[in-house]
Amino acid sequence: MNARALWCAAPSRAELRDADIGTGVLVDTLYSGISRGTERLVFEGRVPASEAARMRAPAQEGDFTFPVKYGYCAVGRAREGAHSGRDVFALHPHQTQFRMPAEMLTPLPDGLPPARAILGANMETALNILWDGAAAPGDRIAVIGAGVIGALAGYLAARIPGTDVTLVDINPGRATLASRMGCDFAAPDDAPEGCDLVIHATASGAGLATALGCAGQDAAVVEASWHGAGDTSVPLGGAFHSRRLRLISSQVGHLPPARAPRWSYGRRTAKALDLLCDPALDALISGETAFDGLPGAYGDILGDPATLCHRITYSRS
């Protein structure tokens, strides 16, 4: 039995094709979400060969040399098994219907609309970032880059008692989003200094330079973005050594060592979905496209800097 899925057929070209439905519990897709940063790298063929195996998504078909079926933010209704009739979140590409093992499906908590639950993978990433950065009450925190990941990291950080959180972005229009997330806003030239923790989420050398400039003495800078193939300039001169700054990588594919003895990936996913129950997070859905029209719109969605999380809808007879 096959389903229809979005495939990146060649660099910067997408199309709908038949796809393997998989094995396990049957799920009818209701919504999927485009994660712009990673999916743009895949679409443009910029996944480094050295990372191709590590960057494979669950249920991916094909390889990053094309064609490839890729994506990891899907919400659907389980049609059988213990979750039958319930809406579930899954790490799955953009596809009309699929099967996955029951342990890879997470039921949505009460109070979380399925249309917002597509942010589940992004929230899981933001939660991991906060853990890696060891954010603490009272900290002055700067988040460089007000995309989905940066905004969610700021949202979580702003809810730690006593924190002072600033979202920094080159787009002044993101000030409204920062306010919705409970954060202050600044342009790069006005970014705060002397911060206890800085989170970088722009995937650019200029953004990383701003992040290092925000960090105070002995502070940590968490690199939360994935730069893909190519080189990124990192300004390690200046005050980097004199301030004894720490540059920390964060990647959602691994639990932080301090959490791993107690947290499973399933527990983290469930907690991320719980954290999405706030209606304020609907501000992170920047647009919507029907699945049948996705191939023609995909490149423009990925190329538009205004895109946050773009929702894909699936019609059901």
C-alpha positions in Angstrom: 0.0 0.0 0.0 1.4 3.4 -1.0 0.7 7.0 0.0 1.6 10.3 -1.6 4.5 12.3 -0.3 6.5 15.4 -1.1 9.9 14.5 -2.6 12.9 16.7 -3.2 13.6 15.4 -6.7 16.7 17.5 -7.5 18.3 20.6 -6.1 15.5 23.2 -5.6 12.9 21.0 -7.3 10.0 19.3 -5.4 7.2 17.1 -6.6 4.5 14.7 -5.3 5.3 11.0 -5.7 4.2 7.7 -4.3 5.8 6.7 -1.1 6.2 3.7 1.2 3.5 3.8 3.8 5.8 2.0 6.4 4.9 -0.5 9.0 3.0 -0.3 12.3 0.0 1.7 13.3 -2.0 3.4 10.5 -2.2 7.2 10.8 -4.1 9.6 8.5 -2.2 12.9 8.3 -4.0 16.0 9.4 -1.2 18.5 9.3 2.5 18.6 8.8 4.9 21.5 9.4 7.9 22.8 7.4 11.0 23.3 9.5 12.5 26.0 7.3 16.2 25.8 8.3 16.9 22.1 7.9 14.5 21.6 5.0 16.0 24.4 3.0 19.4 22.8 3.3 18.0 19.5 2.1 16.0 21.1 -0.7 19.1 23.0 -2.0 21.4 19.9 -1.7 23.5 21.4 1.1 23.7 18.4 3.5 27.4 17.7 4.1 28.3 14.2 3.0 29.9 13.6 6.4 26.5 14.2 8.1 24.2 12.3 5.7 23.8 9.3 7.9 23.3 11.3 11.1 20.8 13.6 9.5 18.5 10.9 8.2 15.0 11.5 9.5 12.6 8.8 10.7 10.7 7.3 7.8 13.0 9.1 5.3 13.2 7.5 1.8 16.0 8.2 -0.6 19.3 9.9 0.1 20.4 13.5 0.3 21.9 13.2 -3.2 18.3 13.1 -4.5 15.6 12.1 -4.7 14.7 12.2 -1.0 11.5 12.3 1.0 12.3 14.4 4.1 10.5 16.1 7.0 9.8 15.5 10.7 6.8 17.4 11.9 3.5 15.6 11.4 0.2 15.3 13.2 -2.5 12.8 12.3 -5.3 10.6 13.6 -4.4 7.0 14.6 -6.8 4.5 13.0 -6.0 1.4 15.0 -4.1 0.2 18.0 -4.1 1.6 21.5 -4.3 5.2 20.2 -7.1 4.5 17.8 -9.2 7.6 17.2 -6.7 9.9 19.0 -4.6 12.6 17.4 -0.9 11.8 17.6 2.5 13.5 16.8 5.1 11.8 14.8 8.5 12.6 13.3 7.5 11.9 9.7 7.9 13.6 6.3 5.1 15.4 4.5 2.8 12.5 3.5 -0.9 11.8 3.2 -0.9 8.6 5.3 1.7 6.5 7.1 2.3 3.7 9.4 4.7 3.9 12.4 5.5 1.7 15.4 3.2 2.6 18.3 6.2 3.6 20.4 7.0 6.3 17.9 3.6 8.0 18.1 2.9 10.4 20.9 -0.7 11.2 21.8 -1.5 14.9 22.0 -2.2 16.2 25.5 -5.7 17.6 26.3 -5.8 21.3 25.4 -3.3 21.1 22.4 -5.0 21.6 19.0 -3.5 19.4 16.3 -3.0 22.4 14.1 -0.5 23.8 16.7 1.1 20.4 17.5 3.2 20.5 14.4 5.6 22.7 16.5 6.4 19.6 18.5 9.8 18.9 17.0 10.8 22.6 17.2 9.7 22.8 20.9 11.7 19.6 21.6 14.8 21.3 20.0 14.3 24.5 22.1 13.9 22.4 25.3 17.2 20.7 24.5 18.9 24.0 23.9 17.8 25.4 27.3 19.1 22.2 28.9 22.5 22.5 27.1 22.8 26.1 28.1 21.9 25.4 31.8 19.7 28.5 31.9 18.9 29.5 35.5 16.6 31.9 37.4 17.7 35.5 37.3 19.9 35.1 34.2 20.3 37.7 31.5 19.8 35.8 28.3 20.1 36.9 24.6 18.7 34.8 21.8 20.2 35.7 18.4 17.7 34.9 15.6 14.0 35.1 16.0 13.0 32.2 13.8 10.9 29.4 15.2 13.8 27.8 17.2 15.0 31.1 18.5 11.5 32.3 19.4 10.7 29.0 21.2 14.0 29.1 23.1 13.2 32.7 24.1 9.7 31.7 25.1 11.0 28.9 27.4 13.8 31.1 28.8 11.4 34.0 29.6 9.3 31.6 31.8 12.3 30.9 34.1 11.7 33.0 37.2 13.6 36.3 37.2 15.2 36.0 33.7 15.7 39.0 31.4 15.4 37.7 27.9 16.0 39.6 24.6 15.3 38.3 21.1 17.8 39.8 18.6 17.0 39.9 14.9 17.8 41.9 11.8 14.1 42.1 11.0 12.4 44.8 13.1 9.0 43.2 12.4 10.0 40.4 14.8 9.5 42.8 17.7 5.9 41.9 17.8 6.7 38.2 17.9 9.2 38.8 20.7 6.5 40.5 22.8 4.1 37.5 22.2 6.9 35.2 23.4 7.4 37.3 26.6 10.7 38.7 25.5 12.3 42.1 24.9 13.5 42.8 21.3 16.7 44.4 19.9 18.4 44.9 16.6 22.0 43.5 16.4 23.5 46.9 16.9 21.6 47.3 20.1 22.0 43.7 21.4 22.5 43.4 25.2 26.0 42.9 26.6 27.3 41.0 29.6 24.8 38.2 29.2 24.9 35.1 31.4 23.8 32.9 28.5 23.5 33.5 24.7 21.7 31.3 22.3 22.6 31.6 18.6 20.0 30.5 16.0 20.7 32.3 12.7 23.1 29.8 11.0 25.2 32.8 9.9 28.7 34.1 10.7 27.3 37.6 11.4 24.8 36.2 13.9 27.5 34.2 15.6 29.7 37.3 15.9 26.7 39.1 17.5 26.2 36.2 19.9 29.9 36.3 21.0 29.7 40.0 21.5 26.7 39.6 23.9 28.3 37.1 26.2 29.7 38.2 29.5 32.8 37.0 31.4 32.9 33.2 31.5 29.5 32.9 29.9 28.3 30.2 27.5 27.2 30.7 23.9 25.0 27.8 22.7 25.2 27.2 18.9 21.6 26.0 18.1 21.6 26.4 14.3 22.8 24.0 11.7 25.1 25.6 9.1 25.1 22.7 6.6 27.8 22.5 3.9 30.3 25.3 3.5 32.4 27.3 6.0 31.2 29.8 8.6 33.5 32.5 9.9 33.9 32.4 13.7 35.5 35.5 15.2 37.6 34.0 17.9 39.9 37.0 18.3 39.0 40.0 20.3 37.6 39.2 23.7 36.8 35.5 23.1 39.7 34.3 25.1 40.0 37.1 27.6 36.4 36.6 28.6 36.9 32.8 28.7 33.8 32.2 26.7 32.4 28.7 26.1 31.0 27.8 22.7 28.6 24.8 23.1 27.0 22.8 20.3 23.4 21.7 20.8 21.7 19.0 18.7 18.3 17.5 19.4 19.4 14.0 18.2 21.1 13.5 21.6 19.9 14.1 25.1 22.3 16.2 27.2 24.5 13.9 29.3 23.2 15.2 32.6 19.6 14.3 31.5 20.2 11.0 29.8 20.1 8.8 32.9 16.5 9.9 33.6 15.0 11.2 30.4 14.1 9.1 27.4 13.3 10.6 23.9 9.7 9.7 24.5 9.5 11.6 27.8 11.1 14.7 26.1 8.6 14.6 23.2 5.7 14.3 25.6 7.0 17.3 27.6 7.5 19.4 24.4 3.9 18.8 23.5 2.7 19.8 26.9 4.7 23.0 26.6 2.8 23.9 23.4 -0.6 24.3 25.1 -0.2 28.1 25.2 -2.3 29.8 22.4 0.3 32.5 22.2 2.4 30.0 20.2 0.0 30.2 17.3 2.0 33.3 16.4 4.7 31.0 15.1 2.5 29.6 12.3 3.3 32.0 9.5 1.2 30.5 6.7 -0.7 27.5 5.4 -0.7 25.5 2.1 -2.8 22.5 1.0 -0.7 19.4 0.4 -1.7 19.2 -3.3 -0.3 22.6 -3.9 3.0 22.1 -1.9 5.4 21.3 -4.8 4.8 24.6 -6.5 5.0 26.6 -3.3 7.8 24.8 -1.5 10.8 26.7 -2.8 9.1 30.1 -2.1 8.2 29.1 1.4 11.7 28.0 2.2 13.3 31.0 0.5 11.1 33.6 2.3 12.9 35.0 5.4 9.4 35.8 6.9 8.6 32.1 7.1 8.4 30.7 10.6 6.5 27.4 10.7 4.5 26.9 7.6 1.6 24.5 8.0 0.5 21.9 5.5 -3.1 20.8 5.5 -4.4 17.4 4.2 -8.0 17.0 3.0 -10.0 14.0 4.3 -13.0 12.5 2.6 
